[in-house]
């Protein structure tokens, strides 16, 4: 969780947002009115927020509904804002995806969006048409199981998630996907590079313009190069260091991000993910980046912090007691040599 102690006022999230089948040119400002850098490129520089209550995947209860009416959107917003409010969740009962006993911060710390995107789509994913990330293929499921086993064993810090280790953020990307907090970023441009600084987790992605990919130093967030397609910035990212990241992608994933103006205060952010070692088909999503008056605050998370040490120490303690890492008794039926907490000495 970020260490910042200032809670931002909710920025206006109602954005002019068009359906994905419309071209970027059809929604962008007139070229003569578009702000440009001294190098003639569209000027995207500034701070933005991409928070929204619209989920990445279409909820099961809305499976046959791609878009909400204004009345349905208002009802959905009210329902989700109440369901996700941490102050209304009873610790012993759990809720909003949290099991009993592990409710995290109270509502003060959250800055998720409280409105749907302007188009009122029921998901950020628009391809496949069902509005959901495709299911994992056989290779992806196998890698997912191996990854889960590493987490279960927690043999050392390398076995924990890159989020636990403060190496990557769960909203920063690529691709950038809204989450519970820290949905803020800053764009800085030069003639030959574009920098995207994500508040989560203070990661600065240096994107080279009109350059080739290289593998001299593999990166947690991949190697990003970009070019201009008219007034649309197209970013291609590949060559990830880790063979399993938060999105479930392998190190062979290829991500294309497209950023273009919608109006003077709104950018359209569209991305496509391809990874044959995870999914049998690509998937695409789109969301607005709304200009923010606030700066990007420091995210005080760093590898080796006391939280990570606490996770590992707690796990080792349970192991010494013959328990699983979550405090439940180990199943010794398949391994008679392993003792559970109630085994006779």
N, C-alpha and C positions, 0 to 999 in steps of 0.2 A: 504494500500500500504506500502511496506517496506520503512524504513527510510534510507536505505543504499544509498550512493551517488556515488557509483562506478558501472559503467555499465560494465558487463563482455564482453569480446570478445567472439563471438560465437564459441562454441566448435564444433569440427567435429562430425556430427551426423550420418555419414554413418557407420552403424554397420552391422556386420555379423549376419543376422537374418533369422531363418528358419521358415517354415510354422508350424502351431501349431500341426499338426498331427505327426511331427517328435519328437522323444523322446529327453529329455534333454541330455541323454548320447550320442546321436549321434552327438551333436554339441559342447559338452564340450571338453576342452583340455584333453590329455591323463592323466590318474590319476597320473602317476609318475611325470608329469610336473606341476601339479596343486599346487598353493601355499596353504600351510596349516598352521594352527595355531599350537602353542605348544601342543594343546590338540588333534591334529590329524584331526581337522575339516577343510573343505575348508575355506580358508581365504578370506572373502569378504570385509574386512575392507578397508575403504577409503571413498572418496567423489565421488558422481555420479550426473549426470543430466539425466532427463528423458524427456526433452523437444523435441517436434516434431510437425510438422505442420499436420501430419496425425490425423484426428479427431477421437474421440471415436466412433461415429456413422457414418455409411456410408452415404454420402450426397445423397439426393433424386435424383439428376441428374446422379448419378453413381449407381443407384439401381441394375442394372443388371451386374455390373462390379466389381468383387472382387479384381482384381489386375490391376495396370496400366503398360503400356509399359514404357520404359525409356523416350521416347519422350512425352508421356502423363503425366508422373510424372513431368517432367520439366515444362510443360505447366501449370499443376495444381499448382505447387509451385509458379510460377510467378503470377498466378491469385490470389491465396490466400494471398501471401505476399503484394500484392497491395491492395486487398480488406480489409485486416485487419490493414493496416497502418493508425494509428490514425491521423497522420499529413495530410492525404489526405481526412479525413472525415470532411465535413462541418457541424458545430455545429447545424445550423438551419435546416439542412436536415436529419442528422442522418445517420446511416449505420453500417454494421458489427454487427447487433444485438442491437445497441444503438438507442433509439428513439431520436427525435430532442430535443436539449437543455440539454442533460445529458452526453455528451461525456466526458470521464474521462481523464486520464493522456495522455500526448502526447507520441509519439513513443519512445522517449528516455528511458522511464521507462520500456518498455516491453522487455522481453527476451524469447518470445515464439520461438519454433523451426522454422527454415525456410526451412527444407527439410523433405521429407517423410521418413518413416522407410525404411530400406534397402530392404525389401521384396516388397515394393511398394504396399502393401495392401491398400485398400481404406478406411479402418477403423481399429481401434485397436480391436474392438469387432470381434471375429471370430466365436462365437457361441451365438445365432442362426446364421445359414449360411447367412442370409440376412445382417449381419454386423451391426445390430442395437439392442440396449437394448429393451427387450420386452415391450409391452404396459402395463400400470398399470392394475391390476385386480380391481374388484369392491371394495374390502376392501382398496386397495391402493388409488383408486380415492376418496373414502370417506375421508380417512385420509388427502389426499392432499388438499381437499376442506376445511377441518377444519383448517389445517395449514395455508392456504391462508387467511382464515378469521381472524385468530389471527394476521397475519402480517398486514392485512387491518385495524384492530382496533388499533394496536400498543398501547395496554393499558399500557405497561410498558416494561422495558428492557427484561423481560422473554419472551415477545411476539415477539421479534426480532430474526433474524436468529442467529445461533451459529457463523456464520462468522462475522456478524455485531458486535457481542459481543466479538470477538477475542478469542473464545474458541476452534474453529477448523478451519482448513484451507481448501480452496476449491480444493487444489491439493494434500494435505498431506495424506489423506486417514485414515484408509484403506477403499477401495483400493486406491493406488496412481494413479492419472489420470492427464496427462499433462494439463496445463492451460496457461494463458497469461504471468505469471512471477513466480519466486520463485520455479521453477521445480528442486530443488536441495535437496540432502539428504546425510546423512553420516551414515555409518554402523560401529559399534564398537562391538567386540565380547569378551566374557569371556567364561569360561568353562561352565557356567550354564545359561547365559543370552546372548541375542543379543539385541542391542539398535539400533533403526532406528530413527535418528533425521531428521525431515523435516524442511526445511527453512520456509515453510508455515505451521503453524504459530508458529515457534519455539517450536514444540511439539516433545518430546522425548518418543517414545514408547518402553517400557521395555518388551521384549518378553522372557518368561521363557522357558527353554528347558526341555523337558521330564517331564512336570508337568501337573496337572489337572486344569481345569477351576475352578474359584471360583467367588462367587457373593458377597463377603464381602463388596466390594466397587465398585459399578457400575461406569464405566468410559465413558466419552464422545466418546472415540475412541474404546470402547469395551475392552474385556479382551483377550489378545493374548498369546497363548502358541505355541510351535514349536517342531519339531523333524526332524532328518535327515533321508531322504529316499535315501540311497546311498550318493551321493554328492549333492543332491538337498535339500535345506532348505524348509520345508513345514510349513507354519504358519496358524493356525486356530484362527479366531477371532469371538467372540460372546458376548452376554450379554452387549449390548449397554445401556447407561443410558437414552438417549433421545428417544422418540417414533417416531421422525421424523427428519432425518438428511439431509444434503445437497444432498446426492445421491437419496433421496426419500425413503431410507430404513426404516423399522420399527426397534423397539428394539429387534425383534426376528431374525434379519438377521444373517446369518453365512457366513463368507468370508474365502476362502482358497487361500493363496498366495504361489507361488512356485518360488524360486530364485535359479538359477544355472549359472555356467560359460558358456559363449560362446567362448570367447577368453581372452587374458590377460588383456584387457581393457574394456570388455563388459560383463555384466550380463544379463540374460534373466529373465524378470519379468512377470509372468503369474498368473492371478487370476480368481476365479469363485465366483459369488455371488448367494446365495440362500436365498429367503425370501418369504414364501407363503403368508404373509400379504401384499405383494406389487406386486409380479409377479407370474404368474402361472407356470413359468419355470425359471430355472437358466440361467445365462448368463456369458460368459467368454471373457476375453480380454488378449492381450499380447503385450509387448513393451520392448525395450532395455533400460538398465541402462548403460550409457556411462561414463567411468571414467573421472573425472574432475580435473584439476590442481588447481582449486580455492577452498578455504574453504567455509563452510556454513556461510553466514553472518547473523547477528542479524535481526530478523523481529520485528520491533518496533510497535507491536500492542498489546493492553492490554484492558481487560474488563473495562468499565467505562470511556473510553477515550472521548474527547470532541466531536468526530464524532457521537457517539451514543447519547450523550446529545443533539446534534444539530438535529438529526433525530426526537427524541421525542418532542423537543421544537417546531420544525417546524410543526409537525403533530398537536400538541395541538393548535398552532396558527391558522392553517387552520380550525380546528374544531370550534374554537371560532368565526370564520367568516362564519360558515355554509357551509364549503367546505369539500370535501374529502381530504385525505392526499396528493394527487397529485395536489391539487389546482383546481380540476374540481368541478362544482356545484353538490351538493348532489341531488339524485333523491328522492324528497319528495312525489311522487305520491302514494307510498304505505304506507306512514306514515304521515297523515295530521298534526300530532303534531310536526313534525320535520321541522324546517324552513331552507330554502335555503338562499343563500347570497342575493337574490333579493326579499325575502319575505317582505311584509309590516309589520311594527311594530304596 
